[in-house]
């Protein structure tokens, strides 16, 4: 997981009257991000059918790329349990998978 981080854009999430989209800021090593290579493939420690994330914007600086990605909450929430949930945002743009774990504690 070295060189990869992800964080939920919580203000965007809370601003939605009826949350339908979850945005995540993803940072990976490199100088560009492949837009079809970001997905969620693990929820609460269990592998799930990959859920593709849409890359909305990206910016490269000093050997890292930061991208804002979004996923439809319904596709992700069907794997959630009550209480705290964990999921991995994975990037498959390099030679091997890199991922960052995200923790979310929101009552659905």
Biopython code that builds the backbone (N, CA, C, O; Angstrom):
import numpy as np
from Bio.PDB.StructureBuilder import StructureBuilder

atoms = [
    (1, "UNK", "N", (0.815, -1.184, 0.000)),
    (1, "UNK", "CA", (0.000, 0.000, 0.000)),
    (1, "UNK", "C", (0.866, 1.258, 0.000)),
    (1, "UNK", "O", (0.333, 2.366, 0.061)),
    (2, "UNK", "N", (2.147, 1.113, -0.065)),
    (2, "UNK", "CA", (3.056, 2.249, -0.043)),
    (2, "UNK", "C", (2.810, 3.170, -1.228)),
    (2, "UNK", "O", (2.641, 2.716, -2.359)),
    (3, "UNK", "N", (2.790, 4.486, -0.952)),
    (3, "UNK", "CA", (2.616, 5.456, -2.017)),
    (3, "UNK", "C", (1.179, 5.672, -2.447)),
    (3, "UNK", "O", (0.932, 6.472, -3.350)),
    (4, "UNK", "N", (0.236, 4.999, -1.843)),
    (4, "UNK", "CA", (-1.173, 5.137, -2.206)),
    (4, "UNK", "C", (-1.961, 5.569, -0.977)),
    (4, "UNK", "O", (-1.811, 5.002, 0.105)),
    (5, "UNK", "N", (-2.802, 6.582, -1.160)),
    (5, "UNK", "CA", (-3.679, 6.996, -0.065)),
    (5, "UNK", "C", (-5.032, 7.370, -0.643)),
    (5, "UNK", "O", (-5.147, 7.722, -1.817)),
    (6, "UNK", "N", (-6.047, 7.290, 0.192)),
    (6, "UNK", "CA", (-7.406, 7.628, -0.230)),
    (6, "UNK", "C", (-8.147, 8.227, 0.955)),
    (6, "UNK", "O", (-8.005, 7.782, 2.094)),
    (7, "UNK", "N", (-8.940, 9.248, 0.655)),
    (7, "UNK", "CA", (-9.756, 9.844, 1.700)),
    (7, "UNK", "C", (-11.108, 10.255, 1.117)),
    (7, "UNK", "O", (-11.193, 10.742, -0.010)),
    (8, "UNK", "N", (-12.142, 10.052, 1.895)),
    (8, "UNK", "CA", (-13.495, 10.430, 1.479)),
    (8, "UNK", "C", (-13.610, 11.945, 1.533)),
    (8, "UNK", "O", (-13.123, 12.579, 2.469)),
    (9, "UNK", "N", (-14.249, 12.516, 0.536)),
    (9, "UNK", "CA", (-14.542, 13.949, 0.544)),
    (9, "UNK", "C", (-15.860, 14.116, 1.298)),
    (9, "UNK", "O", (-16.937, 14.210, 0.709)),
    (10, "UNK", "N", (-15.734, 14.150, 2.600)),
    (10, "UNK", "CA", (-16.882, 14.102, 3.501)),
    (10, "UNK", "C", (-17.825, 15.288, 3.325)),
    (10, "UNK", "O", (-19.042, 15.115, 3.401)),
    (11, "UNK", "N", (-17.298, 16.481, 3.093)),
    (11, "UNK", "CA", (-18.166, 17.653, 2.912)),
    (11, "UNK", "C", (-19.087, 17.468, 1.708)),
    (11, "UNK", "O", (-20.262, 17.829, 1.767)),
    (12, "UNK", "N", (-18.560, 16.906, 0.610)),
    (12, "UNK", "CA", (-19.388, 16.637, -0.572)),
    (12, "UNK", "C", (-20.477, 15.617, -0.254)),
    (12, "UNK", "O", (-21.612, 15.737, -0.715)),
    (13, "UNK", "N", (-20.116, 14.617, 0.537)),
    (13, "UNK", "CA", (-21.072, 13.573, 0.910)),
    (13, "UNK", "C", (-22.195, 14.146, 1.766)),
    (13, "UNK", "O", (-23.372, 13.891, 1.511)),
    (14, "UNK", "N", (-21.827, 14.918, 2.777)),
    (14, "UNK", "CA", (-22.816, 15.468, 3.703)),
    (14, "UNK", "C", (-23.682, 16.548, 3.067)),
    (14, "UNK", "O", (-24.784, 16.815, 3.546)),
    (15, "UNK", "N", (-23.202, 17.170, 2.001)),
    (15, "UNK", "CA", (-23.963, 18.228, 1.320)),
    (15, "UNK", "C", (-25.116, 17.677, 0.488)),
    (15, "UNK", "O", (-26.003, 18.430, 0.086)),
    (16, "UNK", "N", (-25.114, 16.380, 0.228)),
    (16, "UNK", "CA", (-26.187, 15.779, -0.570)),
    (16, "UNK", "C", (-27.410, 15.546, 0.307)),
    (16, "UNK", "O", (-27.300, 14.984, 1.397)),
    (17, "UNK", "N", (-28.579, 15.978, -0.169)),
    (17, "UNK", "CA", (-29.815, 15.746, 0.592)),
    (17, "UNK", "C", (-30.096, 14.257, 0.707)),
    (17, "UNK", "O", (-30.411, 13.758, 1.787)),
    (18, "UNK", "N", (-29.983, 13.562, -0.395)),
    (18, "UNK", "CA", (-30.122, 12.112, -0.411)),
    (18, "UNK", "C", (-28.835, 11.569, -1.042)),
    (18, "UNK", "O", (-28.707, 11.558, -2.267)),
    (19, "UNK", "N", (-27.883, 11.120, -0.218)),
    (19, "UNK", "CA", (-26.587, 10.703, -0.754)),
    (19, "UNK", "C", (-26.697, 9.590, -1.805)),
    (19, "UNK", "O", (-27.236, 8.513, -1.551)),
    (20, "UNK", "N", (-26.171, 9.892, -2.978)),
    (20, "UNK", "CA", (-26.153, 8.920, -4.072)),
    (20, "UNK", "C", (-24.751, 8.659, -4.582)),
    (20, "UNK", "O", (-24.492, 7.633, -5.210)),
    (21, "UNK", "N", (-23.840, 9.591, -4.311)),
    (21, "UNK", "CA", (-22.473, 9.522, -4.816)),
    (21, "UNK", "C", (-21.498, 9.654, -3.647)),
    (21, "UNK", "O", (-21.715, 10.443, -2.727)),
    (22, "UNK", "N", (-20.434, 8.878, -3.698)),
    (22, "UNK", "CA", (-19.357, 8.999, -2.722)),
    (22, "UNK", "C", (-18.098, 9.385, -3.493)),
    (22, "UNK", "O", (-17.678, 8.669, -4.402)),
    (23, "UNK", "N", (-17.498, 10.517, -3.128)),
    (23, "UNK", "CA", (-16.274, 10.975, -3.783)),
    (23, "UNK", "C", (-15.085, 10.673, -2.885)),
    (23, "UNK", "O", (-15.154, 10.794, -1.662)),
    (24, "UNK", "N", (-13.996, 10.278, -3.528)),
    (24, "UNK", "CA", (-12.773, 9.913, -2.827)),
    (24, "UNK", "C", (-11.601, 10.613, -3.510)),
    (24, "UNK", "O", (-11.529, 10.654, -4.738)),
    (25, "UNK", "N", (-10.691, 11.161, -2.719)),
    (25, "UNK", "CA", (-9.446, 11.710, -3.258)),
    (25, "UNK", "C", (-8.401, 10.603, -3.152)),
    (25, "UNK", "O", (-8.088, 10.133, -2.058)),
    (26, "UNK", "N", (-7.874, 10.200, -4.285)),
    (26, "UNK", "CA", (-6.896, 9.116, -4.373)),
    (26, "UNK", "C", (-5.553, 9.698, -4.782)),
    (26, "UNK", "O", (-5.479, 10.493, -5.719)),
    (27, "UNK", "N", (-4.491, 9.308, -4.088)),
    (27, "UNK", "CA", (-3.141, 9.726, -4.441)),
    (27, "UNK", "C", (-2.306, 8.482, -4.692)),
    (27, "UNK", "O", (-2.247, 7.585, -3.851)),
    (28, "UNK", "N", (-1.655, 8.431, -5.863)),
    (28, "UNK", "CA", (-0.804, 7.302, -6.247)),
    (28, "UNK", "C", (0.510, 7.829, -6.800)),
    (28, "UNK", "O", (0.592, 8.978, -7.236)),
    (29, "UNK", "N", (1.528, 6.996, -6.782)),
    (29, "UNK", "CA", (2.809, 7.359, -7.380)),
    (29, "UNK", "C", (2.677, 7.355, -8.890)),
    (29, "UNK", "O", (1.931, 6.550, -9.448)),
    (30, "UNK", "N", (3.399, 8.252, -9.559)),
    (30, "UNK", "CA", (3.405, 8.282, -11.015)),
    (30, "UNK", "C", (3.202, 9.679, -11.544)),
    (30, "UNK", "O", (3.194, 10.658, -10.798)),
    (31, "UNK", "N", (3.035, 9.750, -12.866)),
    (31, "UNK", "CA", (2.858, 11.059, -13.485)),
    (31, "UNK", "C", (1.533, 11.180, -14.232)),
    (31, "UNK", "O", (1.230, 12.233, -14.794)),
    (32, "UNK", "N", (0.753, 10.119, -14.239)),
    (32, "UNK", "CA", (-0.581, 10.134, -14.861)),
    (32, "UNK", "C", (-1.391, 9.004, -14.250)),
    (32, "UNK", "O", (-0.835, 8.067, -13.677)),
    (33, "UNK", "N", (-2.706, 9.100, -14.375)),
    (33, "UNK", "CA", (-3.575, 8.045, -13.845)),
    (33, "UNK", "C", (-4.439, 7.517, -14.982)),
    (33, "UNK", "O", (-5.011, 8.284, -15.756)),
    (34, "UNK", "N", (-4.521, 6.208, -15.065)),
    (34, "UNK", "CA", (-5.385, 5.589, -16.069)),
    (34, "UNK", "C", (-6.817, 5.667, -15.547)),
    (34, "UNK", "O", (-7.114, 5.183, -14.455)),
    (35, "UNK", "N", (-7.689, 6.272, -16.326)),
    (35, "UNK", "CA", (-9.047, 6.524, -15.834)),
    (35, "UNK", "C", (-9.879, 5.263, -15.653)),
    (35, "UNK", "O", (-10.883, 5.287, -14.942)),
    (36, "UNK", "N", (-9.486, 4.172, -16.278)),
    (36, "UNK", "CA", (-10.260, 2.932, -16.138)),
    (36, "UNK", "C", (-9.630, 1.957, -15.144)),
    (36, "UNK", "O", (-10.001, 0.784, -15.116)),
    (37, "UNK", "N", (-8.690, 2.423, -14.335)),
    (37, "UNK", "CA", (-7.942, 1.519, -13.467)),
    (37, "UNK", "C", (-8.200, 1.739, -11.976)),
    (37, "UNK", "O", (-7.456, 1.222, -11.143)),
    (38, "UNK", "N", (-9.242, 2.496, -11.628)),
    (38, "UNK", "CA", (-9.558, 2.753, -10.226)),
    (38, "UNK", "C", (-10.841, 2.007, -9.881)),
    (38, "UNK", "O", (-11.854, 2.138, -10.567)),
    (39, "UNK", "N", (-10.780, 1.226, -8.813)),
    (39, "UNK", "CA", (-11.963, 0.446, -8.424)),
    (39, "UNK", "C", (-11.939, 0.097, -6.951)),
    (39, "UNK", "O", (-10.912, 0.205, -6.281)),
    (40, "UNK", "N", (-13.082, -0.319, -6.468)),
    (40, "UNK", "CA", (-13.200, -0.852, -5.116)),
    (40, "UNK", "C", (-13.360, -2.356, -5.279)),
    (40, "UNK", "O", (-14.281, -2.823, -5.949)),
    (41, "UNK", "N", (-12.450, -3.114, -4.657)),
    (41, "UNK", "CA", (-12.486, -4.564, -4.854)),
    (41, "UNK", "C", (-12.502, -5.362, -3.554)),
    (41, "UNK", "O", (-12.428, -6.591, -3.565)),
    (42, "UNK", "N", (-12.600, -4.647, -2.438)),
    (42, "UNK", "CA", (-12.666, -5.310, -1.143)),
    (42, "UNK", "C", (-13.507, -4.449, -0.203)),
    (42, "UNK", "O", (-13.291, -3.242, -0.098)),
    (43, "UNK", "N", (-14.466, -5.077, 0.479)),
    (43, "UNK", "CA", (-15.307, -4.379, 1.454)),
    (43, "UNK", "C", (-15.319, -5.218, 2.729)),
    (43, "UNK", "O", (-15.635, -6.408, 2.703)),
    (44, "UNK", "N", (-14.976, -4.586, 3.826)),
    (44, "UNK", "CA", (-14.940, -5.254, 5.130)),
    (44, "UNK", "C", (-14.098, -6.526, 5.105)),
    (44, "UNK", "O", (-14.466, -7.547, 5.685)),
    (45, "UNK", "N", (-12.962, -6.438, 4.422)),
    (45, "UNK", "CA", (-12.019, -7.551, 4.385)),
    (45, "UNK", "C", (-12.380, -8.677, 3.437)),
    (45, "UNK", "O", (-11.681, -9.689, 3.396)),
    (46, "UNK", "N", (-13.456, -8.528, 2.671)),
    (46, "UNK", "CA", (-13.876, -9.572, 1.737)),
    (46, "UNK", "C", (-13.772, -9.059, 0.305)),
    (46, "UNK", "O", (-14.159, -7.928, 0.009)),
    (47, "UNK", "N", (-13.248, -9.900, -0.574)),
    (47, "UNK", "CA", (-13.200, -9.525, -1.981)),
    (47, "UNK", "C", (-14.616, -9.422, -2.525)),
    (47, "UNK", "O", (-15.477, -10.241, -2.204)),
    (48, "UNK", "N", (-14.848, -8.406, -3.355)),
    (48, "UNK", "CA", (-16.141, -8.221, -4.013)),
    (48, "UNK", "C", (-15.887, -8.067, -5.508)),
    (48, "UNK", "O", (-14.771, -7.771, -5.935)),
    (49, "UNK", "N", (-16.935, -8.273, -6.291)),
    (49, "UNK", "CA", (-16.823, -7.994, -7.716)),
    (49, "UNK", "C", (-16.418, -6.529, -7.842)),
    (49, "UNK", "O", (-17.080, -5.661, -7.273)),
    (50, "UNK", "N", (-15.342, -6.235, -8.575)),
    (50, "UNK", "CA", (-14.850, -4.855, -8.635)),
    (50, "UNK", "C", (-15.923, -3.846, -9.040)),
    (50, "UNK", "O", (-16.686, -4.056, -9.983)),
    (51, "UNK", "N", (-15.951, -2.750, -8.293)),
    (51, "UNK", "CA", (-16.861, -1.640, -8.560)),
    (51, "UNK", "C", (-16.000, -0.524, -9.142)),
    (51, "UNK", "O", (-15.169, 0.052, -8.440)),
    (52, "UNK", "N", (-16.194, -0.220, -10.407)),
    (52, "UNK", "CA", (-15.393, 0.786, -11.082)),
    (52, "UNK", "C", (-15.733, 2.178, -10.568)),
    (52, "UNK", "O", (-16.900, 2.524, -10.387)),
    (53, "UNK", "N", (-14.696, 2.960, -10.337)),
    (53, "UNK", "CA", (-14.873, 4.347, -9.925)),
    (53, "UNK", "C", (-14.607, 5.246, -11.130)),
    (53, "UNK", "O", (-13.763, 4.935, -11.970)),
    (54, "UNK", "N", (-15.324, 6.348, -11.207)),
    (54, "UNK", "CA", (-15.145, 7.318, -12.280)),
    (54, "UNK", "C", (-14.147, 8.370, -11.821)),
    (54, "UNK", "O", (-14.305, 8.959, -10.752)),
    (55, "UNK", "N", (-13.117, 8.605, -12.631)),
    (55, "UNK", "CA", (-12.134, 9.644, -12.329)),
    (55, "UNK", "C", (-12.676, 10.962, -12.875)),
    (55, "UNK", "O", (-12.852, 11.113, -14.084)),
    (56, "UNK", "N", (-12.939, 11.913, -11.983)),
    (56, "UNK", "CA", (-13.502, 13.207, -12.371)),
    (56, "UNK", "C", (-12.425, 14.207, -12.771)),
    (56, "UNK", "O", (-12.608, 14.990, -13.703)),
    (57, "UNK", "N", (-11.317, 14.176, -12.070)),
    (57, "UNK", "CA", (-10.204, 15.091, -12.351)),
    (57, "UNK", "C", (-8.939, 14.506, -11.752)),
    (57, "UNK", "O", (-8.996, 13.718, -10.808)),
    (58, "UNK", "N", (-7.807, 14.890, -12.298)),
    (58, "UNK", "CA", (-6.531, 14.449, -11.743)),
    (58, "UNK", "C", (-5.475, 15.523, -11.959)),
    (58, "UNK", "O", (-5.567, 16.343, -12.873)),
    (59, "UNK", "N", (-4.469, 15.493, -11.089)),
    (59, "UNK", "CA", (-3.389, 16.474, -11.163)),
    (59, "UNK", "C", (-2.096, 15.787, -10.746)),
    (59, "UNK", "O", (-2.030, 15.147, -9.697)),
    (60, "UNK", "N", (-1.066, 15.927, -11.580)),
    (60, "UNK", "CA", (0.237, 15.344, -11.290)),
    (60, "UNK", "C", (1.175, 16.417, -10.745)),
    (60, "UNK", "O", (1.213, 17.545, -11.236)),
    (61, "UNK", "N", (1.939, 16.030, -9.706)),
    (61, "UNK", "CA", (2.901, 16.952, -9.117)),
    (61, "UNK", "C", (3.931, 16.170, -8.315)),
    (61, "UNK", "O", (3.574, 15.350, -7.469)),
    (62, "UNK", "N", (5.197, 16.421, -8.577)),
    (62, "UNK", "CA", (6.298, 15.822, -7.814)),
    (62, "UNK", "C", (6.246, 14.299, -7.746)),
    (62, "UNK", "O", (6.473, 13.720, -6.684)),
    (63, "UNK", "N", (5.950, 13.649, -8.864)),
    (63, "UNK", "CA", (5.959, 12.189, -8.910)),
    (63, "UNK", "C", (4.731, 11.518, -8.343)),
    (63, "UNK", "O", (4.711, 10.295, -8.201)),
    (64, "UNK", "N", (3.705, 12.284, -8.015)),
    (64, "UNK", "CA", (2.445, 11.728, -7.513)),
    (64, "UNK", "C", (1.285, 12.288, -8.316)),
    (64, "UNK", "O", (1.344, 13.401, -8.838)),
    (65, "UNK", "N", (0.236, 11.494, -8.400)),
    (65, "UNK", "CA", (-0.991, 11.947, -9.055)),
    (65, "UNK", "C", (-2.097, 11.914, -8.007)),
    (65, "UNK", "O", (-2.277, 10.922, -7.300)),
    (66, "UNK", "N", (-2.828, 13.011, -7.925)),
    (66, "UNK", "CA", (-3.990, 13.084, -7.045)),
    (66, "UNK", "C", (-5.222, 13.184, -7.934)),
    (66, "UNK", "O", (-5.306, 14.048, -8.807)),
    (67, "UNK", "N", (-6.171, 12.292, -7.701)),
    (67, "UNK", "CA", (-7.390, 12.258, -8.512)),
    (67, "UNK", "C", (-8.606, 12.273, -7.609)),
    (67, "UNK", "O", (-8.596, 11.703, -6.518)),
    (68, "UNK", "N", (-9.651, 12.930, -8.074)),
    (68, "UNK", "CA", (-10.946, 12.863, -7.407)),
    (68, "UNK", "C", (-11.770, 11.859, -8.187)),
    (68, "UNK", "O", (-11.985, 12.008, -9.390)),
    (69, "UNK", "N", (-12.228, 10.832, -7.485)),
    (69, "UNK", "CA", (-12.985, 9.748, -8.100)),
    (69, "UNK", "C", (-14.335, 9.641, -7.406)),
    (69, "UNK", "O", (-14.490, 10.052, -6.256)),
    (70, "UNK", "N", (-15.307, 9.086, -8.118)),
    (70, "UNK", "CA", (-16.610, 8.901, -7.491)),
    (70, "UNK", "C", (-17.150, 7.514, -7.793)),
    (70, "UNK", "O", (-16.798, 6.881, -8.788)),
    (71, "UNK", "N", (-18.008, 7.073, -6.903)),
    (71, "UNK", "CA", (-18.678, 5.787, -7.059)),
    (71, "UNK", "C", (-20.132, 5.984, -6.645)),
    (71, "UNK", "O", (-20.434, 6.769, -5.745)),
    (72, "UNK", "N", (-21.021, 5.266, -7.309)),
    (72, "UNK", "CA", (-22.424, 5.316, -6.907)),
    (72, "UNK", "C", (-22.547, 4.589, -5.578)),
    (72, "UNK", "O", (-22.123, 3.443, -5.435)),
    (73, "UNK", "N", (-23.129, 5.269, -4.625)),
    (73, "UNK", "CA", (-23.219, 4.746, -3.269)),
    (73, "UNK", "C", (-24.014, 3.448, -3.203)),
    (73, "UNK", "O", (-23.690, 2.566, -2.407)),
    (74, "UNK", "N", (-25.035, 3.322, -4.017)),
    (74, "UNK", "CA", (-25.871, 2.120, -3.999)),
    (74, "UNK", "C", (-25.050, 0.863, -4.302)),
    (74, "UNK", "O", (-25.234, -0.172, -3.662)),
    (75, "UNK", "N", (-24.149, 0.961, -5.278)),
    (75, "UNK", "CA", (-23.321, -0.195, -5.644)),
    (75, "UNK", "C", (-22.403, -0.608, -4.502)),
    (75, "UNK", "O", (-22.140, -1.795, -4.309)),
    (76, "UNK", "N", (-21.918, 0.366, -3.751)),
    (76, "UNK", "CA", (-21.024, 0.085, -2.632)),
    (76, "UNK", "C", (-21.793, -0.329, -1.381)),
    (76, "UNK", "O", (-21.388, -1.255, -0.678)),
    (77, "UNK", "N", (-22.898, 0.354, -1.103)),
    (77, "UNK", "CA", (-23.652, 0.133, 0.137)),
    (77, "UNK", "C", (-24.255, -1.264, 0.236)),
    (77, "UNK", "O", (-24.521, -1.742, 1.339)),
    (78, "UNK", "N", (-24.471, -1.921, -0.889)),
    (78, "UNK", "CA", (-25.051, -3.272, -0.808)),
    (78, "UNK", "C", (-24.097, -4.259, -0.134)),
    (78, "UNK", "O", (-24.507, -5.356, 0.247)),
    (79, "UNK", "N", (-22.833, -3.877, 0.014)),
    (79, "UNK", "CA", (-21.841, -4.723, 0.685)),
    (79, "UNK", "C", (-21.614, -4.300, 2.134)),
    (79, "UNK", "O", (-20.884, -4.967, 2.868)),
    (80, "UNK", "N", (-22.237, -3.192, 2.548)),
    (80, "UNK", "CA", (-22.013, -2.658, 3.887)),
    (80, "UNK", "C", (-22.787, -3.431, 4.942)),
    (80, "UNK", "O", (-23.760, -4.123, 4.644)),
    (81, "UNK", "N", (-22.338, -3.299, 6.162)),
    (81, "UNK", "CA", (-23.021, -3.821, 7.337)),
    (81, "UNK", "C", (-23.333, -2.637, 8.238)),
    (81, "UNK", "O", (-22.873, -1.527, 7.970)),
    (82, "UNK", "N", (-24.096, -2.843, 9.287)),
    (82, "UNK", "CA", (-24.391, -1.758, 10.222)),
    (82, "UNK", "C", (-23.103, -1.336, 10.913)),
    (82, "UNK", "O", (-22.251, -2.167, 11.228)),
    (83, "UNK", "N", (-22.971, -0.027, 11.145)),
    (83, "UNK", "CA", (-21.806, 0.485, 11.866)),
    (83, "UNK", "C", (-20.662, 0.867, 10.947)),
    (83, "UNK", "O", (-20.873, 1.372, 9.844)),
    (84, "UNK", "N", (-19.454, 0.620, 11.413)),
    (84, "UNK", "CA", (-18.240, 0.999, 10.697)),
    (84, "UNK", "C", (-17.981, 0.026, 9.548)),
    (84, "UNK", "O", (-18.091, -1.189, 9.711)),
    (85, "UNK", "N", (-17.636, 0.577, 8.391)),
    (85, "UNK", "CA", (-17.320, -0.228, 7.219)),
    (85, "UNK", "C", (-15.960, 0.183, 6.673)),
    (85, "UNK", "O", (-15.566, 1.346, 6.761)),
    (86, "UNK", "N", (-15.252, -0.784, 6.112)),
    (86, "UNK", "CA", (-13.954, -0.553, 5.501)),
    (86, "UNK", "C", (-14.030, -1.000, 4.039)),
    (86, "UNK", "O", (-14.661, -2.007, 3.717)),
    (87, "UNK", "N", (-13.384, -0.245, 3.176)),
    (87, "UNK", "CA", (-13.267, -0.696, 1.790)),
    (87, "UNK", "C", (-11.934, -0.250, 1.220)),
    (87, "UNK", "O", (-11.347, 0.727, 1.684)),
    (88, "UNK", "N", (-11.460, -0.969, 0.214)),
    (88, "UNK", "CA", (-10.187, -0.644, -0.409)),
    (88, "UNK", "C", (-10.403, -0.026, -1.770)),
    (88, "UNK", "O", (-11.103, -0.577, -2.620)),
    (89, "UNK", "N", (-9.784, 1.139, -1.966)),
    (89, "UNK", "CA", (-9.751, 1.775, -3.275)),
    (89, "UNK", "C", (-8.448, 1.296, -3.907)),
    (89, "UNK", "O", (-7.361, 1.598, -3.415)),
    (90, "UNK", "N", (-8.568, 0.555, -4.989)),
    (90, "UNK", "CA", (-7.405, -0.041, -5.642)),
    (90, "UNK", "C", (-7.108, 0.662, -6.958)),
    (90, "UNK", "O", (-8.013, 1.082, -7.680)),
    (91, "UNK", "N", (-5.808, 0.779, -7.252)),
    (91, "UNK", "CA", (-5.369, 1.339, -8.522)),
    (91, "UNK", "C", (-4.543, 0.277, -9.239)),
    (91, "UNK", "O", (-3.567, -0.239, -8.694)),
    (92, "UNK", "N", (-4.944, -0.042, -10.459)),
    (92, "UNK", "CA", (-4.289, -1.087, -11.229)),
    (92, "UNK", "C", (-3.514, -0.519, -12.413)),
    (92, "UNK", "O", (-3.393, -1.179, -13.445)),
    (93, "UNK", "N", (-2.994, 0.685, -12.278)),
    (93, "UNK", "CA", (-2.321, 1.342, -13.388)),
    (93, "UNK", "C", (-0.849, 1.032, -13.508)),
    (93, "UNK", "O", (-0.250, 1.316, -14.545)),
    (94, "UNK", "N", (-0.254, 0.465, -12.497)),
    (94, "UNK", "CA", (1.170, 0.147, -12.526)),
    (94, "UNK", "C", (1.383, -1.328, -12.795)),
    (94, "UNK", "O", (0.502, -2.014, -13.313)),
    (95, "UNK", "N", (2.556, -1.803, -12.439)),
    (95, "UNK", "CA", (2.873, -3.210, -12.643)),
    (95, "UNK", "C", (2.100, -4.113, -11.692)),
    (95, "UNK", "O", (1.829, -5.272, -12.005)),
    (96, "UNK", "N", (1.750, -3.577, -10.539)),
    (96, "UNK", "CA", (0.971, -4.359, -9.587)),
    (96, "UNK", "C", (-0.089, -3.488, -8.925)),
    (96, "UNK", "O", (-0.038, -2.260, -8.997)),
    (97, "UNK", "N", (-1.029, -4.131, -8.293)),
    (97, "UNK", "CA", (-2.131, -3.441, -7.628)),
    (97, "UNK", "C", (-1.597, -2.657, -6.442)),
    (97, "UNK", "O", (-0.790, -3.164, -5.662)),
    (98, "UNK", "N", (-2.052, -1.418, -6.311)),
    (98, "UNK", "CA", (-1.796, -0.649, -5.102)),
    (98, "UNK", "C", (-3.163, -0.237, -4.561)),
    (98, "UNK", "O", (-4.090, 0.021, -5.329)),
    (99, "UNK", "N", (-3.282, -0.177, -3.242)),
    (99, "UNK", "CA", (-4.587, 0.104, -2.652)),
    (99, "UNK", "C", (-4.442, 0.870, -1.351)),
    (99, "UNK", "O", (-3.392, 0.854, -0.709)),
    (100, "UNK", "N", (-5.506, 1.531, -0.983)),
    (100, "UNK", "CA", (-5.574, 2.235, 0.291)),
    (100, "UNK", "C", (-6.920, 1.914, 0.925)),
    (100, "UNK", "O", (-7.950, 1.900, 0.250)),
    (101, "UNK", "N", (-6.900, 1.659, 2.218)),
    (101, "UNK", "CA", (-8.130, 1.347, 2.939)),
    (101, "UNK", "C", (-8.810, 2.631, 3.395)),
    (101, "UNK", "O", (-8.158, 3.572, 3.849)),
    (102, "UNK", "N", (-10.124, 2.649, 3.267)),
    (102, "UNK", "CA", (-10.940, 3.775, 3.695)),
    (102, "UNK", "C", (-11.921, 3.260, 4.743)),
    (102, "UNK", "O", (-12.505, 2.188, 4.581)),
    (103, "UNK", "N", (-12.098, 4.017, 5.803)),
    (103, "UNK", "CA", (-13.043, 3.634, 6.860)),
    (103, "UNK", "C", (-14.194, 4.636, 6.838)),
    (103, "UNK", "O", (-13.981, 5.849, 6.812)),
    (104, "UNK", "N", (-15.412, 4.108, 6.849)),
    (104, "UNK", "CA", (-16.600, 4.945, 6.786)),
    (104, "UNK", "C", (-17.567, 4.528, 7.882)),
    (104, "UNK", "O", (-17.924, 3.355, 7.991)),
    (105, "UNK", "N", (-17.984, 5.481, 8.683)),
    (105, "UNK", "CA", (-18.950, 5.217, 9.755)),
    (105, "UNK", "C", (-20.126, 6.174, 9.559)),
    (105, "UNK", "O", (-20.214, 7.213, 10.214)),
    (106, "UNK", "N", (-21.010, 5.811, 8.663)),
    (106, "UNK", "CA", (-22.187, 6.620, 8.384)),
    (106, "UNK", "C", (-23.392, 5.686, 8.393)),
    (106, "UNK", "O", (-23.374, 4.631, 7.760)),
    (107, "UNK", "N", (-24.436, 6.081, 9.115)),
    (107, "UNK", "CA", (-25.651, 5.266, 9.137)),
    (107, "UNK", "C", (-26.377, 5.421, 7.816)),
    (107, "UNK", "O", (-26.700, 6.537, 7.410)),
    (108, "UNK", "N", (-26.632, 4.330, 7.152)),
    (108, "UNK", "CA", (-27.320, 4.345, 5.847)),
    (108, "UNK", "C", (-28.806, 4.174, 6.053)),
    (108, "UNK", "O", (-29.566, 4.158, 5.085)),
]
sb = StructureBuilder()
sb.init_structure("model")
sb.init_model(0)
sb.init_chain("A")
sb.init_seg("    ")
for serial, (resi, resn, name, xyz) in enumerate(atoms, 1):
    if name == "N":
        sb.init_residue(resn, " ", resi, " ")
    sb.init_atom(name, np.array(xyz, "f"), 0.0, 1.0, " ", f" {name:<3s}", serial, name[0])
structure = sb.get_structure()
